[in-house]
Amino acid sequence: MASDQLLTDDLSQDMFSEGLIAVVKPAIQTVDTQVQSLRFTQLKLKDSIDRLSGDLDQISSLQKELPNLEHYVKKLTSIKRRVATVNNVLSNVQDRVTGLQGRVEKEQAKKRTLLSATVS
């Protein structure tokens, strides 16, 4: 009788775990997709800033009377540094999401194995 109760408790726990995983997994996949998209956009922004910075340097070297572009170059450099920081944070977030997704899948496989062994 006690083993029947344990089996029922295990099945209830497995059903709860699978339900929780079913809810969490799509959210993790959505976050992962959005992080990848944001990283791609950040890389494009960084390339554009690099190109613009190079163009400003070239314009600055060609001008006889130099307009005061130094202020804008400093702003671009600051923005470039912030974009790089955000990109590093996004990379870390994506690594964590990937790890979390792997652990969820591993736990799901473990629960399936336990459930099939219990039913057999």
C-alpha positions as CSV (number, residue, x, y, z in Angstrom):
1,M,0.0,0.0,0.0
2,A,2.9,2.4,0.8
3,S,4.5,1.6,-2.5
4,D,1.3,2.4,-4.3
5,Q,1.3,5.8,-2.5
6,L,4.9,6.4,-3.5
7,L,4.2,5.5,-7.1
8,T,1.2,7.9,-7.1
9,D,3.3,10.6,-5.5
10,D,6.1,10.0,-8.1
11,L,3.7,10.1,-11.0
12,S,2.1,13.3,-9.6
13,Q,5.6,14.8,-9.2
14,D,6.6,13.7,-12.7
15,M,3.4,15.2,-14.2
16,F,4.0,18.5,-12.4
17,S,7.6,18.5,-13.6
18,E,6.6,17.9,-17.2
19,G,3.9,20.5,-17.0
20,L,6.4,23.0,-15.6
21,I,9.0,22.2,-18.2
22,A,6.3,22.5,-20.9
23,V,5.5,26.0,-19.7
24,V,9.2,27.1,-19.2
25,K,10.8,25.7,-22.3
26,P,8.9,27.9,-24.9
27,A,9.8,31.0,-22.8
28,I,13.4,30.0,-22.7
29,Q,13.4,29.4,-26.5
30,T,11.8,32.7,-27.1
31,V,14.3,34.5,-24.9
32,D,17.2,32.7,-26.7
33,T,15.8,33.7,-30.1
34,Q,15.4,37.3,-29.0
35,V,18.9,37.4,-27.5
36,Q,20.4,36.1,-30.8
37,S,18.5,38.7,-32.8
38,L,19.6,41.4,-30.5
39,R,23.2,40.3,-30.7
40,F,23.1,40.3,-34.5
41,T,21.6,43.9,-34.4
42,Q,24.3,45.0,-31.9
43,L,27.0,43.7,-34.2
44,K,25.5,45.5,-37.2
45,L,25.4,48.7,-35.1
46,K,29.0,48.3,-34.0
47,D,30.1,47.9,-37.7
48,S,28.1,51.0,-38.6
49,I,29.7,53.0,-35.8
50,D,33.2,51.7,-36.9
51,R,32.5,52.8,-40.5
52,L,31.2,56.2,-39.4
53,S,34.2,56.7,-37.1
54,G,36.5,55.9,-40.0
55,D,34.7,58.2,-42.3
56,L,34.9,61.1,-39.8
57,D,38.6,60.5,-39.3
58,Q,39.1,60.6,-43.1
59,I,37.0,63.8,-43.5
60,S,38.9,65.3,-40.6
61,S,42.3,64.5,-42.2
62,L,41.2,66.0,-45.6
63,Q,39.9,69.3,-44.3
64,K,42.2,72.3,-44.3
65,E,40.1,74.1,-41.8
66,L,39.2,71.4,-39.4
67,P,35.7,71.6,-38.1
68,N,35.5,70.5,-34.5
69,L,34.6,66.9,-34.9
70,E,36.5,65.7,-31.9
71,H,33.5,66.0,-29.7
72,Y,31.5,63.8,-32.1
73,V,34.3,61.3,-32.4
74,K,34.4,61.1,-28.6
75,K,30.7,60.5,-28.5
76,L,30.9,57.7,-31.1
77,T,33.8,56.1,-29.1
78,S,31.7,56.2,-26.0
79,I,28.7,54.7,-27.8
80,K,31.0,52.1,-29.3
81,R,32.3,51.1,-25.9
82,R,28.7,50.8,-24.5
83,V,27.6,48.7,-27.5
84,A,30.5,46.4,-26.8
85,T,29.5,46.1,-23.2
86,V,25.9,45.4,-24.0
87,N,27.1,42.8,-26.6
88,N,29.2,41.1,-23.9
89,V,26.2,41.0,-21.5
90,L,24.0,39.6,-24.2
91,S,26.6,36.9,-24.9
92,N,26.6,36.0,-21.2
93,V,22.8,35.9,-21.1
94,Q,22.7,33.7,-24.2
95,D,25.2,31.3,-22.7
96,R,23.2,31.1,-19.5
97,V,19.9,30.6,-21.5
98,T,21.6,27.8,-23.5
99,G,22.8,26.2,-20.3
100,L,19.4,26.4,-18.7
101,Q,17.8,25.0,-21.8
102,G,20.2,22.1,-21.7
103,R,19.5,21.4,-18.0
104,V,15.7,21.5,-18.7
105,E,16.1,19.0,-21.5
106,K,18.3,16.8,-19.4
107,E,15.8,16.9,-16.5
108,Q,13.0,16.1,-18.9
109,A,14.9,13.1,-20.2
110,K,15.7,11.9,-16.7
111,K,12.0,12.1,-15.7
112,R,10.9,10.2,-18.8
113,T,13.4,7.5,-18.0
114,L,12.3,7.3,-14.4
115,L,8.6,7.2,-15.5
116,S,9.2,4.5,-18.1
117,A,11.2,2.4,-15.6
118,T,8.4,2.8,-13.0
119,V,5.6,1.9,-15.4
120,S,7.5,-1.2,-16.7
